[in-house]
Amino acid sequence: MQVKFEFVIYDETLDKFEQDDNVYLLELNDEQILTYNLLKDKDLYLYNWFQESEFFITWIKENVYPQSIGKKIAISVIDDILFLRFYFFKVTSGDIHYEYFKKLFDIFHEANWQDREEVGEQILERLLIKRRELIIELKEGDTKDSNSKTSK
């Protein structure tokens, strides 16, 4: 089974993400397929599984961004599951993104007393932390790393 990936590249100095327009295919083995099928309906669990998997980080270093030690990336697409909203959310984003993040961050929105801009600011505040968790830093010798987490 092949899984399609797209990535964004994080520029730390500008604190912004840029879309990598390439599509990358990763072949999963039988055990990985089972895990993938268990997690595919739970987007952030699937993201975290790939992010923390030695085989995935090795594949990125060897096939996606070879000779890119120090590069910071994040997954923008896994098959048809989009994570772009995490990197490019704005206060003017569509309702579907608001609803997703309100549920994810457990934000209560009472239309009578709280306007959309205020909710958008709450989402952006919480996304600052979540975005950092999603970044994968490619380091020499490490099998997994995200925000200086130690390798297994």
C-alpha positions as CSV (number, residue, x, y, z in Angstrom):
1,M,0.0,0.0,0.0
2,Q,1.3,3.4,-0.9
3,V,0.5,6.5,1.1
4,K,0.6,10.0,-0.5
5,F,2.3,12.8,1.4
6,E,2.7,16.5,0.9
7,F,4.7,18.7,3.2
8,V,5.2,22.3,4.3
9,I,8.6,23.8,5.1
10,Y,8.9,25.9,8.2
11,D,10.9,29.0,8.2
12,E,11.8,29.7,11.8
13,T,13.2,33.2,11.2
14,L,9.9,34.4,9.6
15,D,7.7,32.0,11.6
16,K,5.9,30.9,8.5
17,F,5.2,27.8,6.5
18,E,5.7,27.4,2.7
19,Q,3.9,24.7,0.8
20,D,6.2,22.1,-1.0
21,D,4.2,21.4,-4.2
22,N,5.7,17.9,-4.6
23,V,3.8,14.7,-3.9
24,Y,5.7,11.9,-2.2
25,L,4.7,8.2,-2.1
26,L,5.7,5.9,0.8
27,E,5.2,2.2,0.6
28,L,4.0,0.6,3.8
29,N,4.6,-2.9,4.9
30,D,1.8,-5.2,6.3
31,E,2.3,-4.2,9.9
32,Q,2.3,-0.5,9.0
33,I,-0.8,-1.0,6.9
34,L,-2.7,-2.4,9.9
35,T,-1.7,0.6,12.1
36,Y,-2.5,3.0,9.3
37,N,-6.0,1.5,8.9
38,L,-6.6,1.8,12.6
39,L,-5.6,5.5,12.7
40,K,-6.8,6.8,9.4
41,D,-10.1,8.2,10.8
42,K,-8.3,10.0,13.6
43,D,-6.3,12.6,11.8
44,L,-4.0,13.8,14.6
45,Y,-3.3,10.2,15.8
46,L,-2.3,9.3,12.3
47,Y,-0.1,12.4,12.0
48,N,1.6,11.6,15.4
49,W,2.1,8.0,14.5
50,F,4.0,8.9,11.3
51,Q,5.8,11.8,13.1
52,E,7.1,9.4,15.8
53,S,8.0,6.5,13.5
54,E,11.6,5.7,12.8
55,F,10.8,4.3,9.4
56,F,9.0,7.6,8.4
57,I,11.8,9.9,9.6
58,T,14.4,7.8,7.8
59,W,12.3,7.8,4.6
60,I,12.1,11.6,4.8
61,K,15.8,12.0,5.3
62,E,16.7,9.5,2.6
63,N,14.0,10.1,-0.1
64,V,12.1,13.3,0.5
65,Y,14.7,15.8,1.8
66,P,18.1,14.2,1.5
67,Q,21.0,16.3,2.8
68,S,18.6,18.6,4.6
69,I,19.8,18.2,8.2
70,G,18.4,21.1,10.2
71,K,15.4,21.6,7.9
72,K,12.1,21.9,9.7
73,I,9.0,20.5,8.0
74,A,5.5,19.4,8.8
75,I,3.0,17.1,7.0
76,S,0.4,19.0,5.1
77,V,-1.4,16.0,3.5
78,I,-1.6,12.3,4.2
79,D,-3.6,10.7,1.4
80,D,-6.7,12.8,1.4
81,I,-6.4,14.1,5.0
82,L,-5.5,17.8,5.0
83,F,-3.5,19.5,7.7
84,L,-3.0,22.7,5.9
85,R,-5.5,24.5,8.1
86,F,-3.0,24.2,11.0
87,Y,-0.4,26.2,9.1
88,F,-2.5,28.7,7.2
89,F,-5.5,29.4,9.5
90,K,-6.5,33.1,9.5
91,V,-9.3,34.9,11.3
92,T,-11.0,35.1,7.9
93,S,-10.8,31.3,7.3
94,G,-14.0,29.4,6.5
95,D,-16.6,28.1,8.9
96,I,-15.5,24.5,8.5
97,H,-12.0,25.4,9.9
98,Y,-13.6,27.3,12.8
99,E,-15.8,24.3,13.7
100,Y,-12.8,21.9,13.4
101,F,-10.6,24.0,15.8
102,K,-13.4,24.9,18.2
103,K,-14.0,21.1,18.6
104,L,-10.3,20.3,18.8
105,F,-9.4,23.0,21.3
106,D,-12.7,22.7,23.2
107,I,-13.7,26.4,22.6
108,F,-17.2,27.3,23.5
109,H,-18.7,29.9,21.1
110,E,-21.9,31.6,22.1
111,A,-23.0,33.7,19.1
112,N,-24.8,36.2,21.3
113,W,-21.8,37.3,23.2
114,Q,-18.7,36.3,21.4
115,D,-17.9,37.3,17.8
116,R,-16.1,35.3,15.2
117,E,-12.9,37.4,15.4
118,E,-12.6,36.7,19.1
119,V,-12.9,33.0,18.5
120,G,-10.4,33.2,15.7
121,E,-7.9,34.9,18.0
122,Q,-8.4,32.1,20.6
123,I,-7.8,29.5,17.8
124,L,-4.7,31.3,16.7
125,E,-3.4,31.5,20.2
126,R,-3.8,27.7,20.7
127,L,-2.4,27.0,17.2
128,L,0.9,28.6,18.2
129,I,1.5,25.7,20.5
130,K,0.0,23.0,18.3
131,R,2.0,24.1,15.2
132,R,5.3,23.6,17.2
133,E,4.2,20.1,18.1
134,L,3.6,19.3,14.4
135,I,7.0,20.4,13.2
136,I,9.6,17.7,12.4
137,E,13.2,18.8,12.6
138,L,15.5,16.7,10.6
139,K,18.6,16.0,12.7
140,E,21.7,14.0,12.1
141,G,21.5,10.6,13.7
142,D,18.1,11.0,15.3
143,T,15.4,8.7,14.3
144,K,12.6,10.9,15.5
145,D,12.6,14.5,16.6
146,S,10.0,17.2,17.0
147,N,10.9,20.3,19.0
148,S,14.0,18.7,20.5
149,K,12.2,15.6,21.8
150,T,14.7,12.8,22.5
151,S,15.0,9.9,20.2
152,K,14.2,6.3,21.0
